């Protein structure tokens, strides 16, 4: 069994403020870097319990240099930094993988599900795909579907886990925290870590044939920026158009083209 893990940070147990996610703020960041490592480690152990032979981990937060290889189980492959590929947080995934796991993911921009809700960048007000708010999970889940790889598991804020279940109830989830507007409440980290290990194992032992998302037949992508100047600038991307002062739109039937668009405008 060959498993791909994409790890973000804003959906990790306990994280509440942006400075807890930024390596330039070590007083706040260090303890949550350790929790991110712990959650990824437990996902790896859960995959090993399910007899995974290859575990590829993509560090997918900020600089993509947050995970510490020596704190992860022996035998994993860790992808650090950004390659520049259009798949971004999914760099390294191809059709040879048996399942995808998401760790530390968070709710979309304009969602109350996370104190740090956003989609790709705080420069953006929102991203929509076919009229619906798009999270980083959805963007990356569609990439997994494009590669025909099932999604086995996701951990992150409770609102996102509920969104994921609504998209595909076969995906196993663990809620790491709940949000109370500008505050969070979370179980003890050890509780979350244990749940991640046990649920990943459970997820990978299931029949995953129903866990591949269906790609839409076409994609209408809408990006609203916080500044009108950036919207105007990005509207010059080929086949994009400015639909109001702060918003651009792009349409395609090919998700690869959608990924190229998002790489250059998000």
LOKOL-441091 format. One record per residue (C-alpha): x, y, z; residue number from 1. Coordinates in steps of 0.02 Angstrom, whole numbers, plus 50000, padded with zeros to 5 digits. Each point is the difference from the previous one (the first is absolute). Example, Ala and Ser with C-alpha at 12.3 -4.5 7.8 and 13.67 -1.06 7.14 Angstrom:
2
50615 49775 50390 1
50069 50172 49967 2
This chain:
266
50000 50000 50000 1
50065 50172 49950 2
49934 50151 50098 3
50013 50188 49968 4
49983 50123 50145 5
49976 50187 49975 6
50028 50096 50163 7
49944 50177 50037 8
50002 50091 50167 9
49850 50115 50028 10
49891 49849 50036 11
50115 49926 50132 12
49937 49975 50178 13
49996 50162 50100 14
50063 50124 49872 15
49904 50163 50019 16
50106 50147 49936 17
50104 50031 49845 18
50161 50024 50100 19
49986 49819 50057 20
50023 49946 49819 21
50148 50110 49955 22
50179 49940 50021 23
50058 50181 50020 24
49904 50004 50166 25
50086 49857 50094 26
49927 50045 50170 27
49828 49953 49934 28
50043 49886 49853 29
50113 49870 50080 30
49869 49909 50105 31
49881 49987 49853 32
50137 49944 49883 33
50022 49857 50123 34
49813 49963 49994 35
50000 50002 49810 36
50144 49876 50003 37
49907 49893 50128 38
49841 49992 49896 39
50096 49954 49842 40
50099 49870 50098 41
49840 49918 50064 42
49927 49998 49824 43
50158 49913 49941 44
49989 49874 50142 45
49817 49970 49958 46
50047 49968 49820 47
50136 49880 50054 48
49874 49909 50109 49
49896 49978 49842 50
50153 49922 49915 51
50050 50150 49894 52
50169 49966 49921 53
50035 50173 49929 54
49948 50162 50088 55
50037 50163 49910 56
49975 50158 50104 57
49982 50172 49920 58
50035 50143 50120 59
49869 50121 49932 60
49998 50147 50121 61
50074 50172 49966 62
50186 49971 49964 63
49968 49812 49989 64
50144 49979 50122 65
49906 49963 50161 66
50011 49812 50021 67
50153 49926 50084 68
50048 49835 49919 69
50081 49930 50158 70
49833 50016 50092 71
49909 49897 49869 72
50002 49810 49988 73
50144 49915 49912 74
49972 49958 49818 75
49893 50148 49949 76
50044 50116 49855 77
49988 50186 50045 78
49977 50133 49865 79
50055 50172 50066 80
49993 50168 49909 81
49904 50049 49845 82
50042 49922 49833 83
49901 50128 49901 84
49883 49867 49928 85
49817 50044 49967 86
49945 49870 50128 87
50078 50103 50141 88
49946 49916 50164 89
49985 49833 49909 90
50173 49999 49921 91
50058 49821 49977 92
49829 49921 49980 93
49974 49890 49847 94
49888 49857 49944 95
50106 49869 50088 96
49937 50048 50174 97
49862 49900 50086 98
49933 50140 50110 99
50018 50181 50055 100
49997 50062 50179 101
49979 50183 50051 102
50068 50059 50168 103
49975 50172 50081 104
49882 50069 49868 105
49884 50148 50030 106
49837 50078 49944 107
49985 50110 49846 108
50008 50189 49994 109
49839 50087 50053 110
49961 49854 50114 111
49978 50011 50189 112
50069 49824 50018 113
50176 50053 50049 114
50075 50155 50080 115
50125 49994 49855 116
49878 49957 49860 117
50078 50038 49831 118
50029 49925 49829 119
50181 50000 49944 120
50036 50182 50047 121
49940 50136 50119 122
50005 50117 49849 123
49840 49920 49940 124
49825 50031 50061 125
49936 49837 49926 126
50021 49866 49869 127
49848 49915 49926 128
49989 49849 49886 129
49834 49984 49910 130
49920 50123 50119 131
50054 49916 50162 132
50133 50061 50121 133
50157 49898 49966 134
50116 49943 50138 135
50178 49941 49974 136
49931 49827 50034 137
49881 50013 49852 138
50134 50066 49882 139
50117 49860 50051 140
49865 49867 50007 141
49956 50039 49820 142
50184 49977 49956 143
49995 49829 50083 144
49844 49961 49898 145
50090 50062 49843 146
50134 49870 50039 147
49865 49871 50044 148
50065 49976 50178 149
49872 49976 50142 150
49997 50110 50155 151
50004 49894 50156 152
50011 50124 50144 153
50002 50182 50054 154
50035 50086 50166 155
49965 50184 50033 156
49872 50118 50076 157
49829 49926 50031 158
49911 50109 49871 159
50116 49935 49864 160
49974 49819 50052 161
49813 50028 49983 162
50025 50076 49828 163
50106 49852 49948 164
49868 49876 50060 165
49869 50094 49899 166
50109 49984 49845 167
50038 49816 50027 168
49940 49909 50157 169
50123 49858 49970 170
50149 50109 50047 171
50050 49973 50182 172
50033 50158 50102 173
50064 50060 50169 174
49951 50172 50065 175
50149 50081 50086 176
49911 50155 50064 177
49841 50104 50001 178
49991 50187 49972 179
49912 50133 50101 180
50023 50149 49884 181
50171 50067 50054 182
50034 49856 50120 183
50021 49812 49991 184
49969 49851 50114 185
50088 49835 49975 186
50016 49830 50084 187
50166 49955 50080 188
50130 49980 49861 189
50032 49820 50053 190
49816 49961 49970 191
50007 50073 49825 192
50163 49911 49961 193
49931 49831 50054 194
49841 50028 49899 195
50102 50042 49845 196
50103 49840 50012 197
49849 49888 50031 198
49890 50082 49868 199
50134 49999 49865 200
50022 49814 50028 201
49811 49974 49990 202
49989 50107 49842 203
50137 49906 49908 204
49926 49831 50039 205
49836 50046 49914 206
49951 49976 49820 207
50055 50168 49929 208
49917 49980 49831 209
49863 50123 50052 210
50123 50130 50063 211
50051 50075 49834 212
49912 50167 49975 213
49907 50029 49838 214
50071 50143 49900 215
49873 50125 49933 216
49979 50005 49811 217
50055 50182 49999 218
50073 50128 50120 219
49952 50181 50028 220
50128 50074 50120 221
49969 50166 50084 222
50135 50089 50100 223
49962 50155 50102 224
50151 50101 50058 225
50008 50118 50146 226
50064 50138 49886 227
49929 50054 49832 228
50176 50032 49934 229
50048 49818 50017 230
49839 49942 49919 231
50033 50113 49852 232
50179 49937 49985 233
49951 49815 50009 234
49858 50025 49874 235
50131 49998 49862 236
50029 49814 50024 237
49950 49918 49834 238
49810 49972 49989 239
49970 50079 50171 240
49883 50149 50013 241
49962 50135 50126 242
49819 49981 50056 243
50000 50139 50131 244
50126 50115 50081 245
50078 49866 50109 246
49955 49837 49913 247
50062 49900 49852 248
49925 49845 49918 249
50073 49857 49899 250
49909 49858 49912 251
50066 49834 49938 252
49951 49819 49974 253
50174 49935 50045 254
50055 49997 50182 255
50181 50010 49946 256
49963 50171 49924 257
49910 50048 50161 258
50156 49955 50100 259
50111 50104 49885 260
49882 50148 50023 261
49999 49981 50190 262
50189 49983 50007 263
50022 50172 49924 264
49857 50097 50078 265
49978 49933 50177 266
